[in-house]
Amino acid sequence: MITAIAVLLQFSALFVPILEPDGALYAGIAKTMVLKHDYWNLYADGHDWLDKPHFPFWMAAISFQLFGFHTWSYKLPAILFLLMGAWYTYRFAYELYDEKVARWAVCILLTAEHLVISNNDVRAEPYLTGLIIAAVYYGYRRKILLGAIFTACAIMTKGLFALVPIGAAIGGQLLFTRNWKELFHIRWLLALLLTALFITPELYALYRQFDLHPEKTVFNNTGVSGLRFFFWDSQFGRFMNTGPIKGSGDPFFFFHTVLWAFLPWSVMLYAAVILFIRKWKQQKEYYCICAALATFLLFSLSRFQLPHYLNIIFPFFAILTAQYILSLETVRGLKFFRITQYTIIILVAIAGVVLDLLYKPAMHYAWLLLAGALLLLYVLLHYWLDKSTRQAIFYRTIAISILLNLYLNTILYPDMMQYQSGSQAATYANTALRGQSIGLYQVNSYAFDFYLDAPVIREDSASAVVFTSREGLDLLQGQGHTCTIIRSFPHFYVSKLDLPFVRKVTRASALGERLLVAVKK
């Protein structure tokens, strides 16, 4: 039952409006695909867009074709791919260890904090998480065709660096078990050739949109090659910070990111990795540790770092952590597990209460209290008399994670979304200004673009109705236009929370303003 609840948890944010900027941007790109009946070219802001590969957009576009343009139809395929990843995590852990490790690994995976958050702020990672563990599983089973298909889809989701965890898992296992005959088997060359064949739709799309049209201006340059960007600039260029999209890296960024991103299991994960390394020669398998550490090291050395990058190796983290917890046999080891997890349970509960007291959501949450009481009652009664203290602690940890994330996805984030001006303004305009084209003036909003059921005019010109800021309104009036404010909307990027916004007493000072304005030239 607890596993089923963890699965259902992934759907708890299915109807929460899509977060800006990235989630709404990707949803808008897939929407444009469908509206234009063009599945080869990617457009954003009304222009050619060159950044991420096509696979997630194709999946979202298929969902839009089937179900229409909705929040849930954008998030649904990503969540399904993530759950596919949970299924392959179970199968992989089952064959590497046993059924109990497999079940616990799935529970750990589906309650890891950033994984659940990513089902709300949907980007490429839920797809990639499922595809990578599936590719490793079929590589382990020596099913080259299926492995190559999943590997190709992973590459068409994020680029060539998707090969790192897959190659490190398979190669690391063969290397550290000294299986030289298998390591240099011709099947791996065949796998690479099949993978190269299966990514040809992506290569064709890039060639068709960019390489055939050197006159297009991309990254403020002409003559930009989509193929070069795919093979070099988007991956190695970001890694070395020489590409058109740059970042600033900290080699310790992911070390402290894991502490919250993999909650409530992060301390157990660190302990599992340390013990695994200390007993390196005694280990049963090296797939998970090699995939996890190679990818973790690569991300840490990169100059471009974001917390959600780690999600793709969470299945390997989950297996390592489950195996470690179930391997604890000594009194000292079980005491460490008990003290650590009960401390985390208490801290998570306190953090949730403090967050609620600071934010003070207006939404009614009596149902959550009832759901929480029932869940805790089930866990307490079902495991209270269980002789395995470890099992009781494990399921209570899962319970607190489920409660926290139910609160976030059904109360906190829905309440916060009233401050995402783009989606709020589009929803209002769909009723009050039904079917009317609206321009974006001196502002950009991907959520407004996605949610508006009418064409969005992106040129900075004074349309009949514009969505703008207070500064944009002053500029229009300074140009001699007569402007009438139709409605004002509070504005904040909910994906970039800070303390002044979270605190209700200081929230007003953290908010901006966006306006729907009727313009008479």
Residue pairs with C-beta under 8 A, 6 or more apart in sequence:
1 378
2 107
2 378
2 379
2 395
2 398
2 399
3 103
3 106
3 107
3 110
5 375
5 402
6 106
6 107
6 110
6 111
6 398
6 402
7 83
7 86
7 110
9 110
9 111
9 116
9 402
9 405
9 406
9 409
10 79
10 82
10 83
10 110
10 116
10 119
11 79
11 119
12 405
12 406
12 409
12 410
13 75
13 119
13 120
13 409
13 410
13 413
14 71
14 72
14 75
14 76
14 79
15 71
15 72
16 71
16 120
16 409
16 413
16 414
16 417
17 71
17 417
17 420
17 423
17 447
17 451
18 24
18 27
18 71
18 74
18 75
18 122
18 423
18 447
18 450
19 120
19 121
19 420
19 447
19 494
19 495
20 420
20 422
20 423
20 445
20 446
20 447
20 493
20 494
20 495
21 446
21 493
21 495
22 121
22 123
22 495
23 121
23 122
23 123
23 495
24 422
24 423
24 445
24 446
24 447
24 449
24 450
25 44
25 446
26 52
26 56
26 57
26 60
26 122
26 123
26 124
27 60
27 74
27 446
27 450
28 44
28 446
28 449
28 450
29 42
29 43
29 44
29 49
29 57
30 56
30 57
30 60
30 61
30 64
30 74
31 61
31 64
31 69
31 450
32 38
32 43
32 44
33 39
33 42
33 57
33 58
33 61
33 64
34 61
34 64
34 65
34 69
36 43
39 54
39 58
39 61
40 204
40 205
40 208
40 209
41 48
41 205
41 208
41 209
42 48
42 49
42 50
42 54
42 57
42 209
43 49
44 446
45 444
45 458
46 458
46 459
48 209
48 210
48 216
48 218
50 206
50 209
50 210
50 218
50 219
50 224
50 226
50 229
51 234
51 245
52 124
52 157
52 158
53 155
53 156
53 157
53 158
53 159
53 202
53 230
54 156
54 201
54 202
54 205
55 127
55 153
55 156
55 157
55 202
56 78
56 123
56 124
56 127
56 157
59 77
59 78
59 81
59 127
60 73
60 74
60 77
60 78
62 77
63 73
63 74
63 76
63 77
64 73
64 74
66 73
67 73
67 76
69 450
74 122
75 119
75 120
75 122
77 127
78 119
78 122
78 126
78 127
79 119
79 122
79 126
81 126
81 127
81 129
81 130
81 131
82 115
82 118
82 119
82 126
82 127
82 129
82 130
83 130
84 130
84 134
85 109
85 126
85 129
85 130
85 131
85 132
85 133
85 134
85 315
86 106
86 109
86 110
86 315
88 130
88 133
88 134
88 137
88 315
89 102
89 105
89 106
89 109
89 133
89 315
89 318
89 319
90 102
90 103
90 105
90 106
91 102
91 137
92 102
92 133
92 136
92 137
92 140
92 287
92 315
92 319
93 101
93 102
93 105
93 106
93 318
93 319
93 322
93 323
94 101
94 102
95 140
96 284
96 285
96 287
96 288
96 319
97 284
97 319
97 323
100 326
101 319
101 322
101 323
101 326
102 322
104 322
104 325
104 326
104 394
105 315
105 318
105 319
105 321
105 322
105 323
106 318
107 322
107 394
107 398
108 265
108 317
108 318
108 321
108 322
109 115
109 314
109 315
109 317
109 318
110 116
111 264
111 265
111 397
111 398
111 401
111 402
111 405
112 261
112 262
112 263
112 265
112 314
112 317
112 318
113 260
113 261
113 262
113 263
113 264
113 401
113 405
114 260
114 261
114 262
114 307
114 308
114 310
114 311
114 314
115 129
115 311
115 314
116 401
116 405
116 408
116 409
117 405
117 408
118 125
118 126
118 308
118 311
119 126
120 408
120 409
120 413
121 308
121 495
123 308
124 157
124 158
125 308
125 309
125 311
125 312
126 311
127 153
127 157
128 154
128 157
128 158
128 162
128 311
128 312
129 311
129 312
129 314
129 315
131 150
131 151
131 153
131 154
131 157
131 162
132 150
132 154
132 162
132 165
132 166
132 312
132 313
132 315
133 315
133 316
134 146
134 150
135 147
135 150
135 151
135 154
135 166
136 165
136 166
136 169
136 170
136 287
136 291
138 144
138 146
138 147
138 150
139 147
139 166
139 169
139 170
139 191
140 169
140 170
140 173
140 287
141 147
142 187
144 187
144 190
144 191
144 194
145 194
147 191
148 191
148 194
148 195
148 197
148 198
149 194
149 198
151 162
151 163
151 166
151 191
151 195
151 198
152 194
152 195
152 197
152 198
152 199
153 198
154 162
154 163
154 166
155 162
155 163
155 195
155 199
155 202
156 199
156 201
156 202
158 312
159 230
159 234
159 235
160 230
160 231
160 235
161 235
161 239
161 298
162 312
164 294
164 295
164 298
165 291
165 292
165 294
165 295
165 312
165 313
165 316
166 291
168 290
168 291
168 293
168 294
168 295
169 287
169 288
169 290
169 291
169 316
170 188
170 287
171 183
171 290
172 286
172 287
172 289
172 290
172 291
172 294
173 179
173 285
173 286
173 287
173 290
174 180
174 182
174 183
175 183
175 286
176 280
176 286
176 290
177 286
202 230
203 227
203 230
205 226
206 226
206 227
206 229
206 230
207 226
207 227
209 226
210 216
210 218
210 224
210 225
210 226
210 227
210 229
211 225
211 226
211 227
214 222
214 223
214 224
215 222
216 222
216 224
218 224
219 244
229 237
229 243
229 244
232 243
233 242
233 243
233 244
233 245
234 243
234 245
236 242
236 243
237 243
237 244
237 245
238 245
238 246
238 247
238 302
238 303
238 304
239 298
239 301
239 302
239 303
239 304
240 303
241 247
241 248
241 249
241 303
241 304
245 304
246 303
246 304
247 302
247 303
247 304
247 305
248 303
249 300
249 301
249 302
249 303
249 304
249 305
250 305
251 300
251 301
252 300
253 300
253 305
254 296
254 299
254 300
254 305
254 309
254 310
255 300
257 307
257 310
258 266
258 269
258 270
258 310
259 266
260 266
261 307
261 310
261 311
262 269
262 310
262 314
262 317
263 344
263 348
263 401
264 341
264 344
264 345
264 348
264 397
264 400
264 401
265 317
265 318
265 321
265 397
267 340
267 344
268 321
268 324
268 325
268 337
268 340
268 341
269 317
269 320
269 321
271 324
271 336
272 320
272 321
272 323
272 324
272 325
273 289
273 292
273 293
273 320
275 324
276 283
276 289
276 320
276 324
277 289
283 289
287 316
288 316
288 317
288 319
288 320
289 316
289 320
291 313
291 316
292 313
292 316
292 317
292 320
295 312
295 313
296 310
296 313
299 305
299 309
299 310
325 337
325 390
325 394
326 390
328 334
328 336
328 337
328 390
334 389
334 390
337 390
337 393
338 389
338 390
338 393
341 393
341 394
341 396
341 397
342 393
344 397
345 396
345 397
345 400
348 400
348 401
348 404
349 400
351 404
352 403
352 404
352 407
355 412
355 502
356 407
356 412
358 502
358 503
358 504
359 412
359 415
359 416
359 502
359 503
359 504
360 504
361 411
361 412
361 415
362 415
363 411
363 414
363 415
365 407
365 410
365 411
368 403
368 406
368 407
368 410
368 411
371 406
372 403
372 406
375 399
375 402
375 403
376 399
376 403
379 395
379 396
379 398
379 399
380 396
382 395
383 391
383 392
383 395
383 396
384 392
386 392
413 494
416 494
417 423
417 424
417 494
418 424
418 490
419 490
419 491
419 492
419 494
419 501
419 511
420 447
420 491
420 492
420 493
420 494
421 445
421 448
421 489
421 490
421 491
421 492
421 512
421 513
421 514
422 445
422 446
422 447
422 448
422 449
422 451
422 467
422 514
423 447
423 448
423 450
423 451
424 489
425 445
425 448
425 467
425 487
425 489
425 514
425 516
426 447
426 448
426 450
426 451
426 452
426 453
427 451
428 487
428 489
428 516
429 436
429 438
429 452
429 454
429 465
429 516
430 451
430 452
430 453
430 454
432 486
432 487
433 454
433 465
433 486
433 516
434 453
434 454
435 453
435 454
436 454
436 464
436 465
437 454
437 455
437 456
437 457
437 463
437 464
437 465
438 448
438 452
438 454
438 456
438 457
438 463
438 465
438 466
438 467
438 516
439 456
439 457
439 458
439 459
439 461
439 462
439 463
439 465
439 466
439 467
440 448
440 449
440 456
440 457
440 458
440 460
440 466
440 467
440 468
441 460
441 461
441 462
441 463
441 466
441 467
441 468
441 472
441 476
441 517
442 460
442 468
442 469
442 471
442 472
442 475
443 467
443 468
443 469
443 472
443 514
445 467
445 514
448 456
448 467
449 456
457 463
462 476
462 479
462 481
462 519
462 521
463 519
464 518
464 519
465 486
465 516
465 517
465 518
465 519
466 472
466 476
466 516
466 517
466 519
467 514
467 515
467 516
467 517
468 476
468 514
468 515
468 517
469 491
469 512
469 513
469 514
469 515
470 513
470 515
472 515
473 483
473 485
473 515
473 517
476 483
476 517
476 519
477 483
481 519
481 520
481 521
482 519
482 520
483 517
483 518
483 519
483 520
484 517
484 518
484 520
485 515
485 516
485 517
486 515
486 516
486 517
486 518
487 515
487 516
488 513
488 514
488 515
489 513
489 514
489 515
489 516
490 511
490 512
490 513
491 511
491 512
491 513
491 514
492 501
492 510
492 511
492 512
498 510
499 506
500 506
500 507
500 509
500 510
501 507
501 510
501 511
